[in-house]
């Protein structure tokens, strides 16, 4: 998901998205540990997606504080 798409979501939806991505990352790490993960690039992709969500949350909270 692009950052512009994430900016359209509410803070609650972003928090839910972050939790979902963290669960996915946990599952991917578990698969890697048990040698079941075929595409290791998914780990990096998921971590970047989590970072995008956190960045948008920070932007939104900073914007709210300025008001």
C-alpha positions in Angstrom: 0.0 0.0 0.0 1.3 3.4 -0.9 1.7 6.2 1.7 -0.9 8.3 -0.1 -3.4 5.5 0.4 -2.5 5.2 4.0 -3.0 8.9 4.6 -6.7 8.5 3.7 -7.2 6.1 6.6 -8.2 7.1 10.1 -5.8 6.6 13.1 -7.9 3.6 14.3 -7.6 2.0 10.9 -3.9 2.7 10.8 -3.4 1.0 14.2 -5.4 -2.0 13.0 -3.3 -2.1 9.8 -0.1 -1.9 11.9 -1.2 -4.8 14.1 -2.0 -6.9 11.1 1.3 -6.2 9.5 3.1 -7.1 12.8 1.2 -10.4 12.9 2.3 -11.1 9.3 5.9 -10.3 10.1 5.8 -12.7 13.1 4.5 -15.4 10.8 7.1 -14.7 8.2 9.9 -14.9 10.8 8.5 -18.1 12.1 8.5 -19.6 8.6 12.1 -18.4 8.0 13.2 -20.1 11.2 11.6 -23.4 10.2 13.0 -23.1 6.6 9.5 -22.9 5.1 9.8 -19.3 3.8 10.3 -19.3 0.0 10.6 -15.6 -0.6 12.7 -13.9 1.9 12.1 -10.5 0.3 8.6 -10.6 2.0 10.3 -9.8 5.3 11.8 -6.6 4.0 8.6 -5.6 2.3 6.6 -6.1 5.4 9.0 -4.2 7.6 8.9 -1.3 5.2 5.1 -1.3 5.1 5.1 -1.1 9.0 7.5 1.8 8.8 5.2 3.6 6.3 2.2 3.1 8.6 4.1 4.5 11.6 5.3 7.5 9.5 1.7 8.3 8.5 0.5 8.0 12.1 3.3 10.3 13.3 2.3 12.8 10.6 -1.3 12.7 11.5 -0.7 13.1 15.3 1.7 16.0 14.7 -0.9 17.7 12.4 -3.6 17.2 15.2 -1.3 18.7 17.8 -0.7 21.8 15.8 -4.4 22.6 15.6 
